[in-house]
Amino acid sequence: MTKRRRSGASKKQVEARFWGQPAGAEASEPGARPPAGIRPTPDPGALVRSLGPPPLAVDPAISERDLTAVYEEAVRFSTALAAANGLLASEDPDAADS
């Protein structure tokens, strides 16, 4: 039995819904919404702590420390990437309206 394939149009519609743009709208079009500013999290280790003690080693504190370090590095990298592309949210709340 063969699987049915979805048409290309429905794939584009799914992608448009995922990215929050109407189907066929490009980011440079006047009616398209600009992306919301990205605000880095002040506590990247919150995710690690919310999952409980990691069962990866004899001492869970070492695993938690290492996982927190990985998340902190990911936040630094993604913040730098967002800053390089001009996507960081402004610290000034009045500047977000302009």
N, C-alpha and C positions, 0 to 999 in steps of 0.2 A: 504494500500500500504506500503510495507516495504522499508526501506532505504538500499541502496547498501553500503557495507563497502569497504573501500580501503584496498588493500593488504598491508601486513607488509613491503614489499620491498619498496613501494612508501613512506611509513611513514619514513623509514630510510633515504631515499634520501632527503626528506623534512628536516629532522633533520640535515643531513650533510650540506645541503645548508645554513640552519639557522646558524649553528655553524661555517661555513666557512671551513669545512674539506671535502675532497673527500670521497665519499661513501666507507665505509669499512676501512678507515684510522683511526688509533688510535693516540692519542696525543704523545705517546711514540715512534712511528715509525720514522725512519730517514727522510723520505720525508715530514713529517707533519710540517707545519709552527708553530713556537712557538707563543703563544699569545702575542699580543702587550701589552706593559707596560701601566698600568693604571695611569692616572694623575688626582688627585683630583681637582675639580673645585675651583678656588679662591673665587667665589661669589655664594654660594648656593641659596641666596635669589633672584637671577636674574629670576628664573622661576616664583616665586610668583609675582614679580613686572611685568613680561611680561603679566600676565593674567589680570592685572588691579585690581581695588579695589575689595576685596572679599565681597560678599553680605551676609556674615554669621552673622553679629552682628550689633548693633546700631552704633558702632564706627569701621569702616573698618581698622583703624590703629592698633587696638588691634588684630584683626584677622590676619592682615598681619604680625605683630610681632610674633604671635604664630606659624603661618605657616612657617615663616622663621626659627624659632627655631627648628621646626621639620625637615626641610630640612638640616639645619646645623648639627643636630644630625645624620641624615642619612648619610651625607657625612663623618662624623667622624667614624661612624661604618663601612661603606664600605671601607674606607681608611685603617682602622685597619685590616679588614678582608683580604684585598688585600696584606697588608704588611706581615701578618702572613703566607700567601701562596706564598710570593716572587713574586708578580705580579705588584708591583709598578714600574713605569717608573723611570729610573735613572735621576738624576738631571744633570749629566754630558752628554752632547750631544755626546762625543766621545765614551762613554761606551755603547751607544745603538747599535753601529756598531759591537761590539764584541760579 
